[in-house]
Amino acid sequence: MKSPNHINIVSLMLLIMFIFYFSSYCLSQDMTQSYSDILKDAVHKAGLFRGGYHLVGFTGGMGNLLPVHCHIKELEKKEAVPFLLNVIKNGPTWSAGSQIRRVEQAYHIARCYAILCLASTKDSRAYPTLTDILQNGIDYGDSEVNSEELDLFRQEFDIRSYAAYGLGVFGDSNARDILVEALQSESSQVRIQSFLALARLQDMRSIKPMMDIASNDSAIDQFTFNFGMRAIAQINFQDKCFQNLVQFNDFPELGKIPIDQDPWKRLWKHWYKVGRQWTKQQFEKKYDDWKEAKNKSPLASSALSFQKQKLRCQLGIAALPLLIEKINAGETDLIDIVSELTHEEIERNATKQEVTLWWQNNKEKWLIFEY
């Protein structure tokens, strides 16, 4: 027979466990409600605005040359992932009220925002969700409202395009093949965002399929094409505009191209055709300029930095093999350029041996041209 003290201890432990789980449940409910309020407020402020970079909630490219989304930072934490997954699958749990007009459309925008936030969490649960939505769309369930207007709205803000963008933000190179396949989608939004997501992934093996498919796609206009190619190759070509004509300083052989003949698409296709020879020639010239400045004024850091940055900005990723070759020959002052081009996959203070080993293990991803 158990003693009264033993029974009291067991009862106390059960009570403590109940309080703990009940408190956790209440806290979870409070957080869910808080997340819901934050998301609802974001949708309300968006006002179902048809703007930004093709998609609601987007703005133009910043320093990274790619479109960026308006962040909802409170929902970009790993703790919010279960809430975001539920919103994507089932929609938000709002009650219709005066604050939210066109409830079904607001629910759709909430899902789009949830996808952006989910991608930004970098949580492992995001990847399978994003790839599934890109490939298969989403099941909206039994919506009370089925109208042509709602269908058009969902087409205008195609949720698959948000998933494509999200895969670029998430940054997993395994998404490359899925995004390349999505370049052939019937949805122009999906094609555009897949193109830009591939640029964001920074895998040089994507350049050829990006150019092959998108160069003749009118939905991916020449400005978007230039935007994405500059981002992935990290080259900023110089051009001059003469009213309705464009001339590229780097490739005078192209002459003056009328604006309506997609000059930037023609530029990039030409660069890809002659890029190996052109990059090597330009590299040797800019490298010699840097060496001359270094020999003349070894202490003039600003002049040296200017010449060195020409190697990075005007040649981009295509110059990596040439930079590695110089580093292997002892020019370790160039390691910081490799670090910048690869977004610090190689640290600025890496040794020559570390750079050599990194290149041996990763060059397939970063190699545009064989020299």
C-alpha positions as CSV (number, residue, x, y, z in Angstrom):
1,M,0.0,0.0,0.0
2,K,1.4,3.4,-1.0
3,S,1.9,6.0,1.7
4,P,0.0,9.3,1.7
5,N,3.2,11.1,1.1
6,H,4.0,9.1,-2.0
7,I,0.5,9.8,-3.3
8,N,0.9,13.5,-2.6
9,I,4.3,13.5,-4.5
10,V,2.8,11.8,-7.5
11,S,-0.1,14.2,-7.5
12,L,2.2,17.2,-7.3
13,M,4.3,15.9,-10.2
14,L,1.2,15.4,-12.3
15,L,0.0,18.9,-11.4
16,I,3.3,20.4,-12.4
17,M,3.3,18.5,-15.7
18,F,-0.3,19.7,-16.4
19,I,0.7,23.3,-15.6
20,F,3.8,23.0,-17.8
21,Y,1.9,21.6,-20.8
22,F,-1.1,23.9,-20.4
23,S,1.3,26.9,-20.2
24,S,3.1,25.7,-23.3
25,Y,-0.2,25.3,-25.1
26,C,-1.3,28.8,-24.1
27,L,2.0,30.3,-25.1
28,S,1.8,28.5,-28.4
29,Q,-1.8,29.7,-29.0
30,D,-0.7,33.3,-28.1
31,M,2.2,33.1,-30.5
32,T,0.0,31.8,-33.3
33,Q,-2.5,34.6,-32.7
34,S,0.4,37.1,-32.7
35,Y,1.7,35.7,-36.0
36,S,-1.8,35.8,-37.4
37,D,-2.2,39.4,-36.5
38,I,1.2,40.3,-38.0
39,L,0.4,38.6,-41.2
40,K,-3.1,40.1,-41.4
41,D,-1.7,43.6,-40.8
42,A,0.9,43.0,-43.6
43,V,-1.8,42.0,-46.1
44,H,-4.0,44.9,-45.0
45,K,-1.1,47.4,-45.6
46,A,-0.4,45.9,-48.9
47,G,-4.0,46.8,-49.8
48,L,-3.9,44.1,-52.5
49,F,-1.5,46.4,-54.3
50,R,-0.7,45.4,-57.8
51,G,2.9,46.7,-58.0
52,G,6.4,46.1,-57.1
53,Y,8.6,43.8,-59.2
54,H,5.9,41.9,-61.0
55,L,4.7,40.6,-57.6
56,V,3.0,42.1,-54.6
57,G,5.4,42.9,-51.9
58,F,8.4,43.2,-54.1
59,T,10.7,46.2,-54.7
60,G,13.4,46.8,-57.3
61,G,16.9,45.3,-57.1
62,M,19.4,46.8,-54.6
63,G,23.1,46.2,-54.5
64,N,22.7,42.5,-55.3
65,L,21.0,43.4,-58.6
66,L,18.0,41.2,-57.9
67,P,14.5,42.1,-56.7
68,V,14.0,42.0,-53.0
69,H,10.8,41.4,-51.1
70,C,9.4,43.5,-48.3
71,H,10.4,41.6,-45.2
72,I,8.0,40.7,-42.3
73,K,10.9,40.0,-39.9
74,E,8.7,38.7,-37.1
75,L,7.7,35.8,-39.3
76,E,11.1,35.0,-40.6
77,K,12.2,33.1,-37.5
78,K,12.3,29.3,-37.3
79,E,9.7,29.4,-34.5
80,A,7.2,30.7,-37.0
81,V,7.6,27.8,-39.4
82,P,4.7,25.6,-38.2
83,F,2.4,28.7,-38.5
84,L,3.6,29.5,-42.0
85,L,3.2,25.9,-43.2
86,N,-0.3,25.9,-41.9
87,V,-1.2,29.1,-43.6
88,I,0.2,27.9,-46.9
89,K,-1.7,24.6,-46.7
90,N,-5.0,25.8,-45.1
91,G,-5.0,29.6,-45.5
92,P,-5.2,32.0,-42.6
93,T,-7.7,31.7,-39.8
94,W,-9.1,35.2,-40.0
95,S,-12.7,36.0,-39.5
96,A,-14.1,38.3,-42.2
97,G,-14.1,41.9,-40.9
98,S,-14.2,45.5,-42.0
99,Q,-10.4,45.7,-42.1
100,I,-10.0,43.0,-44.8
101,R,-11.8,43.5,-48.0
102,R,-12.1,40.8,-50.7
103,V,-11.4,38.1,-48.2
104,E,-10.6,35.3,-50.7
105,Q,-8.1,37.5,-52.4
106,A,-6.6,38.5,-49.1
107,Y,-6.2,34.8,-48.1
108,H,-4.3,34.2,-51.4
109,I,-1.9,37.1,-50.7
110,A,-1.4,35.8,-47.1
111,R,-0.2,32.5,-48.6
112,C,2.1,34.4,-50.9
113,Y,3.6,36.3,-48.0
114,A,3.9,33.1,-46.0
115,I,6.0,31.5,-48.8
116,L,8.3,34.5,-48.8
117,C,8.7,34.3,-45.0
118,L,9.2,30.6,-45.0
119,A,12.0,30.8,-47.6
120,S,13.6,33.5,-45.5
121,T,13.7,31.3,-42.4
122,K,16.2,29.0,-44.2
123,D,14.6,26.2,-42.2
124,S,15.0,22.7,-43.8
125,R,11.2,22.3,-43.9
126,A,11.0,25.1,-46.4
127,Y,12.7,23.3,-49.3
128,P,10.2,20.5,-49.9
129,T,7.3,22.8,-49.5
130,L,8.7,25.3,-52.0
131,T,9.6,22.7,-54.6
132,D,6.2,21.0,-54.3
133,I,4.4,24.3,-54.8
134,L,6.5,25.3,-57.8
135,Q,5.9,21.9,-59.5
136,N,2.3,21.2,-58.5
137,G,0.7,24.5,-57.4
138,I,-1.5,24.5,-54.3
139,D,-4.8,23.0,-53.3
140,Y,-7.1,25.8,-52.3
141,G,-9.7,23.5,-50.9
142,D,-13.4,24.1,-51.2
143,S,-13.4,27.9,-51.5
144,E,-16.8,29.5,-50.9
145,V,-16.1,31.9,-53.7
146,N,-15.5,30.6,-57.1
147,S,-15.5,33.3,-59.7
148,E,-13.7,34.3,-62.8
149,E,-12.4,37.4,-61.0
150,L,-10.8,35.3,-58.3
151,D,-9.3,32.9,-60.8
152,L,-7.8,35.9,-62.7
153,F,-6.4,37.3,-59.4
154,R,-4.7,34.0,-58.6
155,Q,-3.2,33.9,-62.1
156,E,-2.0,37.5,-61.7
157,F,-0.3,36.6,-58.4
158,D,0.7,33.1,-59.4
159,I,1.7,31.3,-56.1
160,R,4.2,29.1,-58.0
161,S,6.2,32.2,-58.9
162,Y,6.5,33.0,-55.2
163,A,7.8,29.5,-54.7
164,A,10.3,30.0,-57.5
165,Y,11.5,33.3,-55.9
166,G,11.6,31.6,-52.5
167,L,13.9,28.8,-53.8
168,G,16.3,31.6,-54.9
169,V,16.1,33.1,-51.4
170,F,16.5,29.7,-49.7
171,G,19.7,29.2,-51.7
172,D,19.9,25.4,-52.1
173,S,21.7,24.6,-55.3
174,N,19.7,21.3,-55.5
175,A,16.8,23.4,-56.8
176,R,18.7,24.2,-60.0
177,D,17.2,21.5,-62.2
178,I,13.7,22.2,-60.9
179,L,14.1,25.9,-61.7
180,V,15.5,25.2,-65.2
181,E,12.5,23.1,-65.9
182,A,10.2,25.9,-64.6
183,L,11.7,28.2,-67.3
184,Q,9.3,26.4,-69.7
185,S,6.2,27.0,-67.6
186,E,3.1,28.3,-69.2
187,S,3.1,31.1,-66.6
188,S,5.1,34.1,-67.5
189,Q,5.5,35.0,-63.8
190,V,6.9,31.6,-63.1
191,R,9.4,31.8,-65.9
192,I,10.6,35.3,-64.8
193,Q,11.0,34.4,-61.2
194,S,12.7,31.1,-62.0
195,F,15.1,32.9,-64.2
196,L,16.0,35.4,-61.5
197,A,16.1,32.6,-58.8
198,L,18.7,30.8,-60.9
199,A,20.7,33.9,-61.0
200,R,20.5,34.2,-57.2
201,L,21.7,30.6,-56.7
202,Q,25.1,31.5,-58.3
203,D,25.7,28.2,-60.0
204,M,27.5,28.9,-63.3
205,R,26.1,25.7,-64.8
206,S,22.8,27.5,-65.0
207,I,24.0,30.2,-67.5
208,K,23.7,28.1,-70.7
209,P,20.1,26.9,-70.0
210,M,19.1,30.4,-68.8
211,M,20.4,31.9,-72.1
212,D,19.1,29.1,-74.3
213,I,15.5,29.3,-73.0
214,A,15.1,32.9,-71.9
215,S,16.9,34.6,-74.8
216,N,13.8,34.1,-77.1
217,D,11.2,34.5,-74.3
218,S,9.4,37.8,-74.7
219,A,8.1,37.6,-71.1
220,I,11.7,37.7,-69.9
221,D,12.3,41.1,-71.4
222,Q,15.7,42.4,-72.2
223,F,15.9,44.4,-69.0
224,T,15.1,41.3,-66.8
225,F,17.5,39.3,-68.9
226,N,20.3,41.8,-68.3
227,F,19.3,42.0,-64.7
228,G,19.7,38.3,-64.1
229,M,22.8,37.8,-66.2
230,R,24.6,40.6,-64.5
231,A,23.7,39.1,-61.1
232,I,24.9,35.6,-61.9
233,A,28.0,36.5,-63.9
234,Q,28.7,39.7,-61.8
235,I,29.7,41.7,-64.8
236,N,28.6,45.3,-65.4
237,F,29.1,46.1,-69.1
238,Q,29.4,49.7,-70.1
239,D,26.9,51.0,-72.7
240,K,26.1,54.3,-74.4
241,C,22.6,55.2,-75.4
242,F,22.0,57.4,-78.5
243,Q,18.2,58.1,-78.3
244,N,16.8,54.8,-79.6
245,L,20.2,53.1,-80.2
246,V,22.6,51.3,-77.8
247,Q,26.3,50.8,-78.2
248,F,28.4,48.6,-75.9
249,N,31.9,49.8,-75.2
250,D,33.2,46.3,-74.5
251,F,32.1,44.9,-77.8
252,P,32.4,47.6,-80.5
253,E,31.9,45.0,-83.2
254,L,28.2,44.8,-82.3
255,G,27.8,48.4,-83.5
256,K,24.7,50.5,-82.6
257,I,21.7,48.3,-81.9
258,P,18.1,49.7,-82.0
259,I,16.3,49.5,-78.7
260,D,13.5,47.4,-80.2
261,Q,16.0,44.7,-81.3
262,D,16.8,43.6,-77.7
263,P,20.3,44.9,-77.5
264,W,21.0,43.5,-74.1
265,K,20.0,40.0,-75.1
266,R,22.2,40.3,-78.1
267,L,25.0,41.5,-75.9
268,W,24.9,38.5,-73.5
269,K,24.6,36.0,-76.3
270,H,27.7,37.6,-78.0
271,W,29.6,37.6,-74.7
272,Y,28.9,33.9,-74.2
273,K,30.1,33.2,-77.7
274,V,33.4,35.1,-77.5
275,G,33.7,35.4,-73.7
276,R,36.6,32.9,-73.2
277,Q,38.9,34.9,-75.5
278,W,37.6,38.3,-74.5
279,T,37.9,37.7,-70.8
280,K,41.5,36.4,-71.1
281,Q,42.5,39.4,-73.1
282,Q,40.8,41.9,-70.8
283,F,42.2,40.1,-67.7
284,E,45.8,40.4,-68.9
285,K,45.4,44.1,-69.7
286,K,43.8,44.9,-66.3
287,Y,46.2,42.7,-64.4
288,D,49.2,44.5,-66.1
289,D,47.6,47.9,-65.1
290,W,47.3,46.7,-61.5
291,K,50.9,45.5,-61.5
292,E,52.2,48.7,-62.9
293,A,50.3,50.8,-60.3
294,K,51.6,48.5,-57.6
295,N,55.2,48.9,-58.8
296,K,54.9,52.7,-59.2
297,S,53.1,53.5,-55.9
298,P,53.2,50.5,-53.6
299,L,51.8,52.6,-50.7
300,A,49.0,54.3,-52.7
301,S,46.2,51.9,-51.5
302,S,43.4,53.8,-53.3
303,A,45.0,53.6,-56.7
304,L,45.8,49.9,-56.2
305,S,42.3,49.2,-55.0
306,F,40.8,50.9,-58.0
307,Q,42.8,48.9,-60.5
308,K,42.2,45.7,-58.6
309,Q,38.4,46.2,-58.6
310,K,38.4,46.5,-62.3
311,L,39.4,42.8,-62.4
312,R,36.3,42.0,-60.3
313,C,33.6,44.4,-61.6
314,Q,34.5,44.4,-65.3
315,L,35.2,40.7,-65.7
316,G,33.2,39.0,-63.0
317,I,33.0,35.3,-62.3
318,A,34.5,34.4,-65.7
319,A,37.9,35.6,-64.4
320,L,38.0,33.2,-61.5
321,P,40.2,30.6,-63.2
322,L,42.7,33.3,-64.2
323,L,42.7,34.8,-60.7
324,I,43.3,31.3,-59.2
325,E,46.2,30.8,-61.7
326,K,47.8,34.1,-60.5
327,I,47.3,33.2,-56.9
328,N,48.9,29.8,-57.4
329,A,51.9,31.7,-58.9
330,G,52.2,33.7,-55.6
331,E,49.9,36.7,-56.2
332,T,48.1,36.3,-52.8
333,D,47.0,39.9,-52.9
334,L,44.3,38.8,-55.3
335,I,42.6,36.4,-52.8
336,D,40.3,39.2,-51.5
337,I,38.8,39.5,-55.1
338,V,38.1,35.7,-55.2
339,S,36.4,36.2,-51.7
340,E,34.2,39.0,-53.0
341,L,33.2,37.2,-56.2
342,T,32.2,34.0,-54.3
343,H,30.4,35.9,-51.6
344,E,33.1,34.9,-49.1
345,E,33.0,31.1,-49.7
346,I,36.7,31.8,-49.5
347,E,37.7,34.0,-46.6
348,R,39.7,37.2,-47.4
349,N,42.6,36.0,-45.3
350,A,42.7,32.5,-46.7
351,T,46.1,31.0,-47.7
352,K,47.2,30.1,-51.2
353,Q,46.9,26.4,-50.3
354,E,43.3,26.9,-49.0
355,V,42.3,28.7,-52.2
356,T,43.8,26.0,-54.4
357,L,42.0,23.2,-52.5
358,W,38.7,25.1,-52.6
359,W,39.0,25.6,-56.4
360,Q,39.7,21.9,-56.9
361,N,36.6,20.9,-55.0
362,N,34.2,23.6,-56.3
363,K,35.3,24.8,-59.7
364,E,32.5,22.8,-61.5
365,K,30.0,25.2,-60.0
366,W,32.0,28.4,-60.6
367,L,33.6,27.7,-64.0
368,I,32.0,29.6,-67.0
369,F,34.7,29.2,-69.6
370,E,37.6,26.7,-69.9
371,Y,41.0,28.5,-70.5
